[in-house]
Amino acid sequence: MHVKKETIIRTIILFISTINSILLIAGKNPIPWSEEEIYSALSAAVQVIVTAWSWWKNNSFTKNAVKADKYLNELNTNISD
């Protein structure tokens, strides 16, 4: 199951806006950000996380790197046996 980034962001915005409404009803100061600012911040955070994760993973692009990955997988399979 793959949940879209937009779905997660909309759910978080809904949660924050609900908290904002509860704060208003209770007579407290609401959260000082607009929905657009929250959406932009969450989108940027998701982008940073995805970028860091993609960078961290071993992404082999060259022919030799792909061969090395296959060799490593064979070694790991032989150790498991």
C-alpha positions in Angstrom: 0.0 0.0 0.0 1.4 3.4 -1.0 -0.2 6.5 0.4 0.4 9.6 -1.7 2.4 12.5 -0.2 -0.6 14.8 -0.8 -2.9 12.6 1.2 -0.5 12.6 4.2 -0.1 16.4 4.0 -3.9 17.0 3.7 -4.5 14.7 6.8 -1.9 16.7 8.8 -3.5 20.0 7.7 -6.9 18.7 8.8 -5.5 17.7 12.2 -3.9 21.1 12.6 -7.0 23.0 11.6 -9.1 20.9 14.0 -6.7 21.8 16.8 -6.9 25.4 15.7 -10.7 25.2 15.9 -10.6 23.7 19.3 -8.2 26.5 20.5 -10.6 29.1 19.1 -13.6 27.5 20.9 -11.6 27.4 24.1 -10.8 31.1 23.8 -7.1 30.5 23.2 -4.9 32.0 20.5 -5.1 30.0 17.3 -2.1 28.6 15.4 -0.6 31.6 13.6 0.0 29.9 10.2 -2.3 29.7 7.2 -3.1 26.4 5.6 -1.0 27.3 2.6 2.1 28.0 4.8 1.6 24.6 6.6 1.1 22.8 3.3 4.3 24.4 1.9 6.3 23.6 5.1 5.1 20.0 5.1 5.8 19.6 1.4 9.3 20.9 1.9 9.8 18.5 4.9 8.7 15.5 2.9 11.0 16.6 0.0 14.0 16.8 2.4 13.2 13.4 3.9 12.8 11.7 0.5 15.9 13.4 -0.8 18.0 12.2 2.2 16.5 8.7 2.0 17.2 8.5 -1.8 20.8 9.8 -1.3 21.4 7.4 1.6 20.3 4.3 -0.3 22.9 2.5 -2.5 22.0 3.6 -6.0 24.2 1.9 -8.5 24.2 3.6 -11.9 27.4 2.4 -13.6 27.9 -1.1 -15.1 30.7 -1.9 -12.6 28.5 -0.8 -9.6 25.7 -3.0 -10.7 28.1 -6.0 -11.1 29.5 -5.2 -7.6 25.9 -5.2 -6.2 25.2 -8.6 -7.8 28.4 -10.0 -6.4 27.6 -8.7 -2.9 24.2 -10.3 -3.1 25.7 -13.6 -4.1 28.2 -13.4 -1.2 25.3 -12.6 1.2 23.2 -15.5 -0.2 26.1 -17.9 0.2 26.7 -16.8 3.8 23.0 -17.4 4.7 23.1 -21.0 3.3 
